[in-house]
Amino acid sequence: MLDALFKISDHNSTVRRECIAGLTTFITMVYIVFVNPAMLAEAGMDQGAAFVATCIAAAIGCFIMGFWANYPLALAPGMGLNAFFTYGVVLGMGYTWQAALGAVFMSGCIFLFLSLFKVREWIINAIPLVLKQAIATGIGAFLALIALKNAGIIVASPATLVQLGDITAAGPLLAIFSFFVIAALLYRDFKSGVLISILLVTVIALSLGLVEYQGVISMPPSIAPTFMQLDFSAAFELSMLSVIFALLFVDLFDTSGTLVAVTQKAGLADEQGNMPRLGRALSADSAATIAGSVLGTSTTTSYIESVAGVSVGGRTGLTAVVVGMCFLLMMFFAPLAKMVPAYATAGAILYVSVLMLQNLKFVNWDDMTDAIPVSVVLLMTPLTFSIAHGIALGFISYTVVKVLCGKREQVSISVWILTAMFVIKFAFLS
């Protein structure tokens, strides 16, 4: 039955191999159930409810991707997108978390519409590769700033904006230790290096009396505080429209990059690099975002950690389904998630930022018309503390530099349209 459903033998795989791949992917990305609720709690959301919402949203996304698109691609609330939700929309722009969830829901509906009518595929193919790389690196730099801030390694300064914090304090020291442990374990090919690091630092914090023991296993917390709490009253405000627009394109580029990486690693793309069932994969991502917003979490998206499962043989949607089942079981470990301090997850966030910054190696630094927009996005995303502003300034600088340097033919119609929209945003909507 499984072979007929997922065409396992057609992909030269086995049920056992797919299950092992699913467990491998889950172990590499399960850190999100500790990081995401803690980040959403800073926006004022109930951490226990956000934990359950994270697990269920991830499971739904994985099931849709597995059964509908038949890709070994796992989904969960996305790093970077949750940072934009908390620090950009709620703490930065002053919206309630309920209004932010409404924006996530609306962006998910737009995602789905664009996916069903293949507009989203057209946008993915029309956006220059260098801008996709720039967005990934910009988000990476933004995550690094958040990780260092949460750990207390950098603090605010009235004279220089930021400065080095007290790195001899327990929190910063444990965050630094966590990051180094992750580096050492992953270098030695421990797929669960991130999870081990988070749990190790939590145990150390418990032994030092820095956190209070609350248990490990229990019935899942109530999801009621966040379930169906969407607020659409601000949905059509000009500033909120820019938020929906930013959520749309951040998820768009993140998903497209992940799909390309995973399908190429798995050998699922054809000779021209085209991905079969691309529309279904994009629709799965969109539907998961809608479901996640209703449950009470930020945008759900595809995870690059899926490459870990692919590397051990995952080739079909059964891999994703196994990941989804693991996320459902994870709901019973809520007490453990509540005990994890912010500095324990800071190392994981910093590690994710390193992965995203690796896109810099693909940039042609000898071509200044490529190097300049990448640098703009890389610098302005963390310095403006806004992914949306970083993307907008990157598009504008790309178009201006290409035109002034006599490379107007490299600016596609879609880039011209997006640039014009971003210019209008800064001129009239900021």
Residue pairs with C-beta under 8 A, 6 or more apart in sequence:
2 8
2 15
2 318
3 9
3 15
5 67
5 318
6 18
6 66
6 70
6 316
6 317
6 318
7 70
7 316
8 14
8 15
8 18
8 315
8 316
8 318
11 315
11 316
12 315
13 313
13 314
13 315
13 316
15 318
17 312
17 313
17 314
18 72
18 313
18 314
18 315
18 316
18 318
18 319
18 322
19 318
19 319
19 322
20 312
20 313
21 72
21 309
21 310
21 312
21 313
21 314
21 315
21 319
21 322
22 309
22 314
22 318
22 319
22 320
22 321
22 322
22 323
22 325
22 326
23 322
23 326
24 191
24 308
24 309
24 311
24 312
24 314
25 72
25 74
25 303
25 305
25 306
25 308
25 309
25 314
25 319
25 323
26 74
26 322
26 323
26 326
26 327
27 191
27 192
27 195
27 308
28 191
28 192
28 194
28 195
28 305
28 308
28 309
29 74
29 76
29 303
29 305
29 306
29 323
30 195
30 326
30 327
30 330
31 194
31 195
31 198
31 345
31 348
32 54
32 58
32 76
32 77
32 79
32 303
33 51
33 54
33 55
33 58
33 327
33 330
33 333
33 337
34 198
34 337
34 340
34 344
34 345
34 348
35 79
35 82
35 345
35 348
35 349
36 50
36 54
36 76
36 77
36 82
36 297
36 298
37 47
37 48
37 50
37 51
37 54
37 337
38 47
38 340
38 342
38 345
39 82
39 83
39 86
40 47
40 50
40 82
40 85
40 86
40 97
40 297
40 298
41 47
41 50
42 86
42 87
42 91
43 85
43 86
43 90
43 91
43 97
43 100
44 90
44 96
44 97
45 97
45 225
45 226
45 296
46 221
46 225
46 226
47 337
47 338
48 221
48 222
48 225
48 334
48 338
49 221
49 222
49 223
49 224
49 225
49 226
49 227
49 296
50 226
50 296
50 297
51 220
51 221
51 331
51 334
51 337
51 338
52 220
52 221
52 222
52 223
52 295
52 331
52 334
53 223
53 226
53 227
53 292
53 295
53 296
53 297
54 76
54 77
54 297
55 220
55 327
55 328
55 330
55 331
56 223
56 295
56 327
56 328
56 331
57 76
57 77
57 288
57 291
57 292
57 295
57 297
57 300
58 74
58 75
58 76
58 77
58 300
58 323
58 324
58 327
59 324
59 325
59 327
59 328
60 287
60 288
60 291
60 292
60 300
60 324
61 74
61 75
61 76
61 284
61 285
61 287
61 288
61 291
61 292
61 300
61 324
62 74
62 75
62 320
62 321
62 323
62 324
62 327
63 320
63 321
63 324
64 75
64 283
64 284
64 287
64 288
65 71
65 73
65 74
65 75
65 281
65 284
65 285
65 288
65 302
65 317
65 320
66 316
66 317
66 318
66 319
66 320
66 321
66 324
67 317
67 321
68 280
68 283
68 284
68 317
69 277
69 280
69 281
69 283
69 284
69 317
70 277
70 280
70 316
70 317
71 259
71 262
71 263
71 268
71 277
71 281
71 316
71 317
71 320
72 262
72 266
72 306
72 309
72 310
72 314
72 315
72 316
72 317
72 318
72 319
72 320
73 258
73 259
73 262
73 281
73 302
73 303
73 306
73 320
74 302
74 303
74 305
74 306
74 309
74 319
74 320
74 323
74 324
75 284
75 285
75 288
75 300
75 301
75 302
75 303
75 320
76 300
76 301
76 303
76 327
77 292
77 297
77 298
77 299
77 300
77 301
78 251
78 254
78 298
78 299
78 300
78 301
78 303
79 143
79 349
79 352
80 139
80 142
80 143
80 250
80 254
80 356
80 387
81 247
81 250
81 251
81 254
81 298
81 299
81 301
82 297
82 298
82 299
83 142
83 143
83 146
83 387
84 246
84 247
84 250
84 298
84 386
84 387
84 388
85 97
85 100
85 104
85 298
85 299
86 298
87 146
87 385
88 243
88 246
88 385
88 386
88 387
88 388
89 95
89 99
89 100
89 103
89 243
90 96
90 97
90 100
92 385
92 386
93 239
93 243
95 103
95 234
95 240
95 243
96 231
97 229
98 229
98 230
98 231
99 231
99 232
99 233
99 234
99 235
99 240
100 243
100 298
101 226
101 229
101 230
101 231
101 293
101 296
102 230
102 231
102 232
102 233
102 234
102 235
102 293
103 235
103 240
103 243
103 244
103 247
104 247
104 289
104 292
104 293
104 298
104 299
105 230
105 232
105 290
105 293
105 294
106 232
106 235
106 244
107 244
107 247
107 248
107 251
107 289
107 299
108 286
108 287
108 289
108 290
108 292
108 293
108 299
109 286
109 290
110 244
110 248
111 120
111 248
111 251
111 252
111 282
111 285
111 286
111 289
112 283
112 286
112 287
112 290
113 119
114 120
114 123
114 286
115 121
115 279
115 282
115 283
115 285
115 286
116 279
116 283
118 279
120 252
120 282
121 278
121 279
121 282
122 414
123 252
123 414
124 252
124 253
124 256
126 412
126 413
126 414
126 415
127 253
127 412
127 414
127 415
128 398
128 410
128 412
128 415
129 362
130 363
130 364
130 370
130 373
130 374
130 398
131 373
131 377
131 394
131 395
131 398
131 415
132 253
132 256
132 257
133 359
133 360
133 362
133 363
133 374
134 363
134 373
134 374
134 376
134 377
134 378
134 394
135 249
135 250
135 253
135 254
135 377
135 390
135 391
135 394
136 253
136 254
136 257
136 356
136 359
137 356
137 357
137 359
137 360
137 374
137 377
137 378
138 377
138 378
138 380
138 381
138 382
138 387
138 390
138 391
138 394
139 250
139 254
139 356
139 381
139 387
139 390
140 352
140 353
140 354
140 355
140 356
140 357
140 359
141 353
141 357
141 378
141 379
141 381
141 382
142 353
142 381
142 382
142 385
142 387
142 390
143 349
143 350
143 352
143 353
143 356
144 349
144 350
144 353
144 354
144 357
144 382
145 154
145 382
145 385
146 349
147 175
147 346
147 347
147 349
147 350
147 353
148 154
148 346
148 350
149 155
150 175
150 342
150 343
150 345
150 346
150 349
151 171
151 172
151 175
151 176
151 342
151 343
151 346
151 347
152 165
152 166
152 169
152 171
152 172
152 175
152 343
153 164
153 165
153 167
153 172
153 175
153 176
153 346
154 162
154 163
154 164
154 165
155 162
155 163
155 164
155 165
156 162
156 163
157 163
165 172
166 172
167 173
167 176
170 205
170 208
170 210
171 210
171 341
171 342
171 343
172 343
174 201
174 204
174 205
174 341
174 343
174 344
175 201
175 343
175 344
175 346
175 347
175 350
176 347
177 201
177 204
177 347
178 197
178 198
178 200
178 201
178 343
178 344
178 346
178 347
178 348
179 197
179 346
179 347
179 350
179 351
180 347
181 193
181 196
181 197
181 200
181 201
181 347
182 193
182 194
182 197
182 347
182 348
182 351
183 351
184 193
185 192
185 193
185 196
185 197
186 193
186 194
186 351
190 196
191 308
194 348
194 351
197 344
197 347
197 348
198 340
198 344
198 345
198 347
198 348
201 341
201 343
201 344
201 347
202 211
202 336
202 339
202 340
202 341
202 344
205 211
205 341
205 343
205 344
206 213
206 339
210 341
211 339
211 341
212 339
213 339
214 335
214 338
214 339
215 335
215 336
216 333
216 335
216 336
217 332
217 333
217 335
217 336
218 332
218 334
218 335
219 332
220 331
220 332
220 334
221 334
223 295
223 296
225 296
226 295
226 296
226 297
227 294
227 295
227 296
228 294
229 296
230 293
230 294
234 240
235 244
238 428
238 429
239 429
241 429
242 388
242 425
242 429
243 388
245 388
245 421
245 425
246 387
246 388
246 391
247 299
249 391
250 299
250 387
250 388
250 391
251 285
251 289
251 299
251 301
254 301
254 302
255 282
255 285
255 301
255 302
257 304
258 301
258 302
258 303
258 304
258 306
259 275
259 278
259 281
259 282
259 302
260 269
260 273
260 275
261 304
261 307
262 268
262 302
262 304
262 306
262 307
262 310
263 269
263 275
264 273
265 307
265 310
265 311
266 310
266 314
266 315
267 315
268 275
268 276
268 315
269 275
269 276
270 276
275 281
281 302
285 300
285 301
285 302
288 300
288 301
289 299
289 300
289 301
291 300
292 298
292 299
292 300
293 299
304 355
306 314
306 319
306 320
309 319
309 323
310 319
360 374
360 378
363 370
363 371
363 374
364 370
364 371
365 371
368 401
368 405
369 398
369 401
369 402
369 405
369 407
369 410
372 397
372 401
373 394
373 395
373 397
373 398
373 401
374 394
376 390
376 393
376 394
376 397
377 390
377 391
377 393
377 394
380 389
380 390
380 393
380 394
381 387
381 389
381 390
381 391
382 390
384 390
384 393
391 422
392 422
392 425
392 426
393 422
395 415
395 418
395 419
395 422
396 419
396 422
396 423
398 411
398 415
398 419
399 411
399 415
399 416
399 419
402 408
402 410
402 411
403 411
411 419
